[in-house]
Amino acid sequence: MTEPSSTPAGAAGLAGPMSPAGAGVAAGGSREQIEAAIAERLRRRARRGRRVYLAIRIGSLIAVLAAWQWYGMHSIAIIFDPITAVMAALWHLWREGGLGSAIWYSLWTFAIGYLAGLIAGVVIGMCIGAYQKAEAAAGLYLQALYATPMVAIVPLLSIWLGFGVLTQELIIALFVLFPSVVTVSYGVRNLDSDLLEVARSLRMGRLSLWRHVLLPGTVPYIAAGAAQGVAMGLVGMFIAEIFTQLSGLGNLLETAAQTYHTDQALAVVLVIMTLGVLLRTLITFIQRKVAPWAR
């Protein structure tokens, strides 16, 4: 005779949820909770890191401005001025010194020269990096020009092209061109070999290779060249405005320096620094929108 089961029916019903399927559901729920807790902890850590970074940035700015004010108050006015006097001079230049029109002229000239130099630099850099024959044909001359100080070429450009706006835009473009060429060509040469091998195995055409492999792969290097080009382009803008024809912010800076208005000269320099920071921030924002994978 078979003995009756010692497990009650109710106990068997209670044991049902502990089957492998039920245990998997329970484990899955706990795993989701753990992942959510980890994600929340990472978000809190990131927010705390951003707050610390912002606090350090604000604290360093306050320290620099305080040191500027203290040194300016204990210095001769013709040599250095406190930040309060510089801000007053900045307001005076804005109201009566033509600062607004000078900023507009310089930004317009900078934008045209910068875009021309950046586009040319990206195209030339990608060609030199991708094709060995192009590098053999033009690489030596580009390296020679890159090693030549641009200030030495400015007088020649003024003789050949005159002292107009076109010469200023060309000077800015040259200052932006060479850093972009070097950075982009380096990026093309250092592309992931696996990507190129996959492209060859898929028998991609030249246009498809550029569109789907070369351009996306060199976006970080293009962004680095564009950021470096901002600083170099601003240098070229002032050299062009001072050495060709006195115009824009270069005219204000040169006039203030020649007349020993140190507060106005420092005000113009402050405007230049602000423009540089804003332009680099704009480039970073565009990069994050156009190519978020290149962060």
Secondary structure, DSSP 8 states (H G I E B T S, - for coil): -----SS-HHHHHHHGGGSHHHHHHHHHHHHHHHHHHHHHHHHHHHHHHHHHHHHHHHHHHHHHHHHHHHHHHTS-TTT---HHHHHHHHHHHHHHS-HHHHHHHHHHHHHHHHHHHHHHHHHHHHHHHH-HHHHHHHHHHHHHHHHS-HHHHHHHHHHHH-SSHHHHHHHHHHHHHHHHHHHHHHHHHTS-HHHHHHHHHTT--HHHHIIIIIHHHTHHHHHHHHHHHHHHHHHHHHHHHHHT---HHHHHHHHHHHTT-HHHHHHHHHHHHHHHHHHHHHHHHHHHHH-GGG-
